[in-house]
Amino acid sequence: MTKQQRYQFVIDYFEEHAPEAETELLYDNPYQLLIAVILSAQCTDKRVNLTTPALFRKYPNARALSKADVDDVFDLIRSISYPNNKAKHLVGTGIMLEEAFGGEVPLTVEELVKLPGVGRKTANVITSVIDHQPNMAVDTHVFRVSARIGLTTNAKTPLQAEMQLIRNFPKELIHKAHHWLILHGRYVCLARSPKCTECGLKPVCKYYQTVVSKK
């Protein structure tokens, strides 16, 4: 099987079984999504969704957040992983959004990564979700799943995986493929105990063919 055939099988499978794949973070506008994604680093979306309503009520926009006290923000996000650093990042992001971007969330990766707490992965999420730009955010799920299936080959870093994925997925599907791979990794292709028996990608999955089926 060629890599192109493997990609096409994966695309066909998810187009049938997850045609409306999207982020599980709850948000109403780009500002809320940006804050939620910053908070989601090394934390579950479920926990973030439990935390953000109170945060958004008190700080509904970048201007309000820019004037926030870090300790007050910390109190609202204390159940999130790394709340000290994230509280500082959120206030810093609010300030920079106000001072550099007129209170609006920029929609280029180059501008987004200037914000405190925003790396390439977060910037790719924002631009792909809000603007459907062909950017692929590679988190631990995407990195693991794409390697196991065989969509990436010998990718040692998230950036290497990202480059391979955007080269092989059709441009118009990249923003959706990001969610396909994340959700598959979250619910089926688990890190320690992948649910291979119920996975519809078995026919093209290198991990299944070389490891699981040999047991």
ABEGO torsion letter per residue (X at the ends): XBAAAAAAAAAAAAAAABAABBBABBBABAAAAAAAAAAABGBBAAAAAAAAAAAAAABABAAAAAABBAAAAAAAAAABBGAAAAAAAAAAAAAAAAAAAGGBBBABAAAAAABBGBBAAAAAAAAAAAAGBBBBBBBAAAAAAAAAAGABBGBABAAAAAAAAAAABBAAAAAAAAAAAAAAAAAABBAABBBAAABAAAAABAAAAAAAAAX
